[in-house]
Amino acid sequence: MAGVTTHDLLNLSNTGALQANEQYAVMLTAQPEASDHRLYQWNLQYQTGHQSPRTLVTVNQRPGFALGKNDLLYYSTVDKQKNLTTVHEVNLKNCYETNAWRITDHQLVVNQQLANGELLLAGKHKLVKGLQEGWHDVNEVPYWSNDEGMVNETRHHLWTFNHHESELFDLVPETFDVNDFWYQDDRLFLTGVAYRDQRPFQDGLYEYRFSDHQLTKLVAPHQYRFDAVALLNNQLFTLASDGNNYGMGQNPNFYRYHDKQLDLIKESDVNIGNIVVNDVNVVGGNTTTVHNDQFYFYSTIQDHNELYRFDGTDVTKVFTWKGALNSFTFRQNELLFTAVTSQQPQQLYCFNDKTFTQLSHFNRFLEDREVVPLHELVYQDSTGRPAKGWLLYPVGYQSGQKYPAVLEVHGEPRAAYGLSFFHEMQVLANAGYFVFFTNIHGSEGQGDEYADLRGKYGQVDYNDLMSFTDAVLQNTPDVDEERLGITGGSYGGFMTNWVVGHTNHFKAAVSERSIANWSSMMISDIGPEFVTDQMDDTLTADQGMDHYWFHSPLRYVQNVKTPTLFLHSDHDYRCPIPEGYQMFQALKLQNVPTRMVVFHGSNHDLSRTGRPDQRMHRLKEVVSWFNQYLKK
């Protein structure tokens, strides 16, 4: 049986963004458009009982949507050229569109139906209207954002829309920037901050009162990162982190809002949401919800997800999922969720009476493919701590035959590899490679202390990678030690650049959306916060520049002998494209075999949510480069 191919990207259906009421479940699926591989086809699907999901609406852009009252569903589409939003109303009983309303001069997304029947919408608000076509001012930080482009003098707002009267009402002050929001029991809580010139790194917590249209500050900015808010038995709780011990990525604790302050209720050392990385999560979804005065959330535990509930005092585990969740909700007392396993992308599942039931059957084409299983390898990392890694064997593997192998390094760095279907890895295995990967120091899912890489980049993490590579070679004799490759993106791109500057053990490398120089990384959309946090230093400190340079792969570029391919996107503002150009030019001037492929109009998320045609071309470049240097 043939393995998974690059072209199978066109067959892959991703699902998530799950919502439900007492009768219906509605989800969103995305699949590359058959007639135009630059686009995705977005399907709103609905489901009742334990039936398979059925397509309700198909559009060529991602819609915002909300389940309403009386069998109604609302969804939004946007015409960017006309700066126009259309809100559609569909009756789920007969699947007919019953109404549509146009909102001019706005590009908005439907998120929620409120108790009074109005809709809650989100979108961008421009502080300056009528920008010149030939130039633009830059006078704020941030001035760009990876997924949005230029955001100078742009804010995120919330609106209510009375569709009966076609009235749109802005809920926040003009300079206020909304980061996140939660609507529960007809109360709206949000995080954000009003600013000019420079946005604070930590948001405030606010409540918007519908009764008098007032935005009330509950917790001032500059104190916490807020991950979730929940009302339990008329008390307000939040999951928040002050970052005092482990920096900006520190895991949150449980607090109760009381008497205008946050009281610590329970300490925690787990993250909120799934961070088990894969490249089949185009849709995404929620990470928390409230049901029957219980706050539910899922976390990443080493290599998988676990669902928990918090009752205001204690945390209880609901279930363990050997894979990764990406959205969940309740339909009456039945828990529905979308999730991936190591063998297949997202499906819709039901959890009831301690039993899991699969309700959808997307991606049936994989039944005709050899999906390579994960082989677990337990070893000791560079500090002597027990660690876990995985291998995919080549499709058609025959014992006793030598095969090339590729080491994959994940991004963030507070992310994790684990029990998750990964299209790229399946493609490499089908191309005749062992694929091996692990979670090194800096990875999420093993507590803050293990994930704390501040000021240690290229040190313990590099040693961990080398320890894992040695363990793979010792335990898997059919891996050809003379034909090893390495690849990774973002932090994984940083590590790829770092590794080839510190060892010639790898004979080929593919560095994606990488980091070359920590001082130039300050222009990243998150640079002022992320770089100073992760370097545990500032450029203005006495030894700050020396410290940044010590941890920069560009400093060691004279050591590089490994043929290296650089892949970057010109709209990547998370790891801006000069990072790739610096490494590419340095290798080119040293006559090290190298190329750089630039993807136009794509951003930092190319490999995960980028245009289908660009994602396929990227994979072809990766496989071709490794074939050229590892299959001679």
ZAMARGU-4260 file (C-alpha; in steps of 0.2 Angstrom, whole numbers, plus 5000, padded with zeros to 4 digits):
<rodrens>
0) 5000/5000/5000 | 5007/5017/4996 | 5011/5030/5009 | 5005/5048/5011 | 5010/5060/4998
5) 5013/5078/4996 | 4998/5079/4984 | 4987/5071/4998 | 4986/5088/5006 | 4973/5092/4993
10) 4962/5078/5000 | 4965/5082/5019 | 4949/5089/5028 | 4952/5098/5044 | 4938/5102/5056
15) 4936/5111/5073 | 4927/5127/5080 | 4914/5116/5087 | 4898/5124/5094 | 4882/5116/5101
20) 4865/5119/5109 | 4852/5107/5115 | 4849/5099/5098 | 4862/5104/5086 | 4881/5103/5084
25) 4889/5114/5071 | 4907/5114/5066 | 4918/5121/5053 | 4929/5111/5040 | 4942/5116/5028
30) 4949/5108/5013 | 4959/5114/4998 | 4948/5120/4984 | 4948/5107/4970 | 4948/5120/4956
35) 4960/5133/4963 | 4974/5126/4974 | 4977/5144/4981 | 4961/5143/4991 | 4952/5133/5004
40) 4934/5127/5004 | 4925/5131/5020 | 4910/5121/5025 | 4898/5124/5040 | 4893/5107/5045
45) 4879/5102/5057 | 4875/5086/5066 | 4861/5079/5077 | 4861/5064/5089 | 4875/5052/5083
50) 4873/5055/5065 | 4887/5059/5053 | 4889/5078/5050 | 4881/5085/5035 | 4886/5101/5025
55) 4875/5116/5028 | 4884/5130/5019 | 4900/5131/5008 | 4910/5147/5006 | 4927/5152/4999
60) 4933/5161/5015 | 4933/5157/5033 | 4916/5162/5040 | 4912/5167/5058 | 4897/5159/5065
65) 4886/5157/5080 | 4872/5146/5085 | 4856/5156/5089 | 4839/5153/5096 | 4824/5144/5088
70) 4835/5133/5076 | 4844/5148/5069 | 4862/5149/5064 | 4871/5165/5060 | 4887/5167/5050
75) 4897/5181/5042 | 4906/5183/5025 | 4917/5198/5020 | 4920/5207/5004 | 4937/5215/5007
80) 4937/5225/4991 | 4920/5233/4995 | 4924/5233/5014 | 4907/5225/5017 | 4901/5212/5029
85) 4886/5201/5026 | 4877/5192/5040 | 4867/5177/5035 | 4853/5169/5045 | 4850/5150/5041
90) 4836/5139/5048 | 4843/5123/5053 | 4827/5114/5051 | 4826/5116/5033 | 4843/5122/5029
95) 4837/5138/5020 | 4844/5155/5022 | 4830/5166/5029 | 4838/5183/5030 | 4854/5192/5026
100) 4860/5209/5032 | 4874/5220/5025 | 4886/5230/5036 | 4895/5243/5026 | 4912/5250/5029
105) 4917/5236/5041 | 4925/5218/5039 | 4918/5209/5054 | 4916/5191/5061 | 4900/5184/5070
110) 4905/5177/5087 | 4890/5175/5098 | 4871/5178/5099 | 4867/5188/5115 | 4853/5185/5127
115) 4843/5200/5119 | 4845/5192/5102 | 4858/5204/5096 | 4874/5197/5088 | 4892/5200/5095
120) 4904/5204/5081 | 4923/5207/5081 | 4934/5215/5069 | 4947/5229/5066 | 4945/5247/5069
125) 4956/5260/5060 | 4961/5275/5070 | 4966/5284/5054 | 4954/5284/5039 | 4959/5286/5021
130) 4977/5281/5021 | 4988/5286/5006 | 4991/5273/4993 | 5009/5277/4990 | 5016/5278/5008
135) 5011/5275/5026 | 5017/5281/5043 | 5024/5270/5056 | 5023/5278/5074 | 5017/5264/5085
140) 5023/5247/5092 | 5017/5235/5086 | 5017/5241/5069 | 5014/5224/5060 | 5007/5207/5065
145) 5011/5190/5058 | 4993/5185/5054 | 4986/5203/5050 | 5000/5213/5041 | 5002/5231/5045
150) 4993/5235/5061 | 5000/5253/5065 | 4986/5263/5072 | 4974/5248/5071 | 4964/5241/5086
155) 4953/5226/5088 | 4935/5230/5094 | 4919/5222/5098 | 4902/5227/5091 | 4884/5222/5094
160) 4873/5221/5079 | 4854/5223/5081 | 4849/5214/5064 | 4831/5218/5066 | 4835/5237/5066
165) 4852/5235/5056 | 4861/5245/5070 | 4879/5242/5074 | 4886/5248/5091 | 4905/5249/5095
170) 4907/5243/5113 | 4925/5250/5117 | 4934/5266/5116 | 4943/5271/5100 | 4960/5267/5106
175) 4956/5251/5116 | 4963/5235/5109 | 4953/5219/5113 | 4964/5204/5115 | 4951/5191/5121
180) 4933/5190/5127 | 4921/5178/5136 | 4902/5179/5136 | 4893/5170/5149 | 4876/5172/5158
185) 4873/5188/5149 | 4889/5196/5155 | 4904/5200/5144 | 4922/5200/5150 | 4937/5205/5140
190) 4955/5208/5141 | 4964/5222/5132 | 4971/5239/5135 | 4969/5257/5128 | 4985/5264/5122
195) 4995/5276/5110 | 5012/5274/5103 | 5017/5257/5112 | 5005/5243/5117 | 5008/5236/5135
200) 5013/5218/5135 | 5000/5213/5149 | 4982/5217/5147 | 4969/5223/5159 | 4953/5213/5163
205) 4937/5222/5160 | 4918/5219/5161 | 4906/5227/5148 | 4889/5231/5156 | 4875/5230/5143
210) 4864/5239/5155 | 4873/5256/5154 | 4885/5253/5140 | 4900/5255/5152 | 4917/5247/5151
215) 4922/5243/5169 | 4941/5240/5173 | 4942/5225/5185 | 4961/5222/5185 | 4973/5236/5178
220) 4986/5232/5164 | 5004/5227/5167 | 5000/5214/5180 | 4994/5197/5172 | 4992/5187/5157
225) 4974/5181/5157 | 4971/5164/5148 | 4953/5162/5153 | 4938/5169/5163 | 4923/5160/5170
230) 4908/5163/5181 | 4905/5149/5193 | 4890/5150/5205 | 4890/5169/5202 | 4908/5171/5207
235) 4921/5177/5194 | 4937/5166/5192 | 4951/5168/5180 | 4966/5158/5175 | 4981/5170/5175
240) 5000/5171/5176 | 5010/5185/5183 | 5026/5179/5174 | 5037/5183/5190 | 5045/5166/5191
245) 5046/5159/5173 | 5043/5174/5161 | 5030/5177/5148 | 5026/5159/5145 | 5023/5154/5163
250) 5009/5143/5166 | 4993/5151/5174 | 4986/5149/5192 | 4967/5149/5197 | 4961/5166/5205
255) 4945/5172/5211 | 4940/5190/5208 | 4935/5197/5224 | 4934/5215/5231 | 4943/5222/5216
260) 4958/5211/5217 | 4963/5193/5212 | 4964/5180/5226 | 4975/5165/5223 | 4964/5149/5224
265) 4975/5136/5217 | 4992/5135/5210 | 4995/5125/5194 | 5009/5120/5183 | 5000/5115/5167
270) 4996/5126/5151 | 4979/5129/5144 | 4975/5122/5127 | 4984/5110/5115 | 5002/5113/5111
275) 5005/5096/5103 | 5010/5102/5086 | 5004/5096/5069 | 5001/5103/5052 | 4983/5098/5050
280) 4975/5111/5062 | 4969/5124/5049 | 4952/5127/5058 | 4957/5127/5077 | 4944/5131/5091
285) 4941/5134/5109 | 4951/5128/5124 | 4939/5132/5138 | 4920/5132/5142 | 4908/5132/5157
290) 4895/5119/5159 | 4884/5117/5175 | 4894/5129/5185 | 4910/5119/5181 | 4925/5127/5171
295) 4932/5114/5158 | 4949/5116/5150 | 4961/5105/5142 | 4980/5105/5144 | 4995/5097/5136
300) 5004/5084/5146 | 5020/5079/5139 | 5014/5071/5122 | 4995/5072/5123 | 4980/5081/5130
305) 4970/5079/5145 | 4953/5087/5149 | 4950/5094/5167 | 4936/5103/5176 | 4937/5116/5190
310) 4923/5119/5202 | 4930/5134/5211 | 4940/5125/5223 | 4947/5109/5216 | 4953/5102/5198
315) 4947/5085/5193 | 4953/5076/5177 | 4939/5071/5166 | 4948/5061/5153 | 4965/5057/5144
320) 4965/5059/5125 | 4980/5050/5117 | 4981/5064/5104 | 4977/5082/5103 | 4960/5091/5105
325) 4956/5107/5096 | 4938/5112/5101 | 4925/5105/5112 | 4907/5109/5119 | 4892/5102/5128
330) 4876/5096/5120 | 4865/5094/5135 | 4876/5083/5146 | 4885/5075/5132 | 4903/5081/5129
335) 4907/5083/5110 | 4925/5087/5104 | 4936/5087/5089 | 4953/5079/5090 | 4967/5072/5081
340) 4976/5055/5085 | 4993/5049/5079 | 4984/5040/5064 | 4972/5052/5058 | 4967/5071/5057
345) 4953/5078/5067 | 4936/5069/5069 | 4921/5073/5079 | 4919/5063/5095 | 4907/5061/5109
350) 4911/5057/5127 | 4897/5050/5138 | 4897/5037/5152 | 4916/5036/5151 | 4915/5030/5133
355) 4922/5038/5117 | 4911/5037/5101 | 4918/5043/5084 | 4904/5053/5075 | 4912/5058/5059
360) 4922/5049/5046 | 4932/5063/5037 | 4948/5058/5027 | 4942/5041/5021 | 4956/5042/5008
365) 4968/5037/5022 | 4961/5020/5022 | 4970/5017/5006 | 4986/5024/5012 | 5000/5017/5023
370) 4999/5028/5038 | 5016/5025/5047 | 5014/5022/5066 | 5024/5030/5079 | 5038/5020/5088
375) 5042/5026/5105 | 5060/5028/5111 | 5064/5031/5130 | 5081/5038/5133 | 5091/5049/5144
380) 5092/5068/5140 | 5108/5078/5142 | 5105/5081/5160 | 5102/5062/5164 | 5083/5064/5165
385) 5072/5051/5157 | 5065/5057/5141 | 5054/5051/5127 | 5056/5052/5108 | 5048/5044/5093
390) 5052/5037/5076 | 5043/5034/5060 | 5050/5020/5049 | 5051/5022/5030 | 5036/5015/5020
395) 5041/4998/5014 | 5055/4997/5028 | 5065/4981/5027 | 5075/4976/5042 | 5094/4975/5039
400) 5094/4989/5025 | 5101/5006/5029 | 5090/5021/5027 | 5093/5040/5028 | 5085/5049/5043
405) 5078/5067/5046 | 5078/5075/5064 | 5063/5086/5066 | 5063/5100/5079 | 5047/5109/5084
410) 5044/5128/5086 | 5039/5140/5100 | 5050/5133/5110 | 5035/5130/5122 | 5027/5117/5111
415) 5028/5099/5111 | 5028/5084/5099 | 5017/5069/5103 | 5003/5058/5098 | 4997/5068/5083
420) 4995/5065/5064 | 5008/5075/5055 | 5007/5076/5036 | 5025/5082/5033 | 5032/5067/5043
425) 5021/5055/5034 | 5027/5062/5017 | 5045/5060/5023 | 5042/5042/5028 | 5034/5039/5012
430) 5050/5046/5003 | 5061/5033/5011 | 5066/5042/5027 | 5067/5037/5046 | 5059/5053/5054
435) 5064/5055/5072 | 5058/5069/5085 | 5058/5072/5103 | 5054/5086/5117 | 5069/5094/5123
440) 5072/5107/5137 | 5061/5122/5133 | 5046/5111/5128 | 5028/5113/5135 | 5019/5099/5144
445) 5032/5095/5158 | 5030/5110/5169 | 5037/5128/5170 | 5055/5123/5176 | 5058/5111/5161
450) 5050/5123/5149 | 5061/5138/5155 | 5074/5141/5142 | 5077/5159/5146 | 5095/5164/5143
455) 5099/5146/5138 | 5096/5145/5120 | 5108/5134/5111 | 5114/5126/5127 | 5104/5112/5136
460) 5092/5111/5121 | 5107/5108/5109 | 5114/5095/5120 | 5097/5087/5122 | 5096/5085/5103
465) 5113/5077/5102 | 5109/5065/5116 | 5093/5060/5107 | 5102/5058/5090 | 5114/5047/5099
470) 5100/5036/5107 | 5092/5034/5090 | 5108/5028/5082 | 5111/5016/5096 | 5094/5009/5096
475) 5090/5009/5078 | 5104/5001/5068 | 5096/5003/5051 | 5097/5022/5052 | 5112/5027/5042
480) 5123/5038/5053 | 5131/5045/5037 | 5115/5051/5030 | 5106/5062/5043 | 5096/5077/5040
485) 5089/5090/5051 | 5074/5102/5049 | 5063/5114/5059 | 5053/5130/5059 | 5053/5145/5070
490) 5062/5140/5086 | 5065/5124/5076 | 5073/5135/5062 | 5084/5143/5076 | 5090/5126/5082
495) 5093/5120/5064 | 5104/5135/5061 | 5112/5133/5078 | 5116/5114/5075 | 5124/5116/5058
500) 5135/5129/5066 | 5141/5117/5080 | 5142/5100/5071 | 5145/5093/5054 | 5136/5077/5059
505) 5121/5081/5048 | 5123/5081/5029 | 5108/5091/5024 | 5097/5104/5033 | 5081/5113/5029
510) 5079/5129/5040 | 5062/5137/5040 | 5055/5154/5046 | 5071/5154/5056 | 5081/5165/5068
515) 5099/5171/5064 | 5102/5185/5075 | 5093/5190/5091 | 5096/5208/5090 | 5088/5209/5073
520) 5074/5198/5079 | 5069/5213/5090 | 5059/5219/5074 | 5047/5204/5076 | 5029/5208/5080
525) 5032/5201/5097 | 5051/5205/5098 | 5051/5218/5112 | 5042/5206/5123 | 5048/5189/5117
530) 5066/5192/5113 | 5070/5202/5129 | 5061/5188/5139 | 5069/5173/5131 | 5087/5181/5131
535) 5084/5186/5149 | 5092/5202/5145 | 5090/5219/5136 | 5100/5226/5122 | 5103/5242/5133
540) 5111/5232/5147 | 5130/5233/5148 | 5133/5216/5141 | 5116/5215/5132 | 5123/5215/5114
545) 5137/5202/5119 | 5123/5191/5126 | 5112/5192/5111 | 5126/5189/5099 | 5132/5174/5109
550) 5115/5165/5107 | 5114/5170/5089 | 5117/5156/5075 | 5125/5169/5064 | 5139/5171/5076
555) 5145/5153/5072 | 5141/5153/5053 | 5160/5151/5049 | 5159/5133/5055 | 5144/5128/5044
560) 5148/5115/5030 | 5131/5107/5029 | 5121/5110/5013 | 5106/5121/5020 | 5090/5126/5011
565) 5081/5141/5019 | 5062/5143/5017 | 5054/5159/5022 | 5038/5170/5019 | 5039/5188/5014
570) 5024/5192/5026 | 5032/5183/5040 | 5032/5196/5054 | 5035/5183/5068 | 5052/5178/5062
575) 5055/5192/5049 | 5063/5187/5032 | 5079/5196/5035 | 5083/5182/5048 | 5083/5170/5033
580) 5092/5181/5021 | 5106/5184/5034 | 5110/5165/5035 | 5108/5162/5017 | 5120/5176/5012
585) 5133/5171/5025 | 5133/5153/5018 | 5133/5158/5000 | 5148/5169/5003 | 5157/5154/5011
590) 5153/5143/4996 | 5142/5132/5006 | 5128/5124/4996 | 5113/5134/4999 | 5096/5140/4992
595) 5083/5151/4998 | 5064/5150/4993 | 5053/5164/4997 | 5034/5162/4998 | 5025/5178/4992
600) 5011/5184/5003 | 5012/5170/5015 | 5016/5172/5034 | 5024/5163/5049 | 5010/5150/5048
605) 5014/5144/5030 | 5016/5125/5034 | 5001/5125/5045 | 4987/5136/5037 | 4996/5144/5022
610) 4989/5143/5004 | 4987/5124/4999 | 4998/5127/4983 | 5012/5135/4993 | 5011/5122/5007
615) 5013/5108/4993 | 5028/5117/4985 | 5036/5119/5002 | 5035/5100/5005 | 5042/5097/4988
620) 5057/5108/4991 | 5060/5099/5008 | 5060/5082/5000 | 5070/5087/4985 | 5083/5095/4996
625) 5085/5079/5007 | 5085/5068/4992 | 5099/5078/4984 | 5111/5077/4998 | 5105/5061/5008
630) 5102/5049/4994 | 5118/5051/4983
</rodrens>
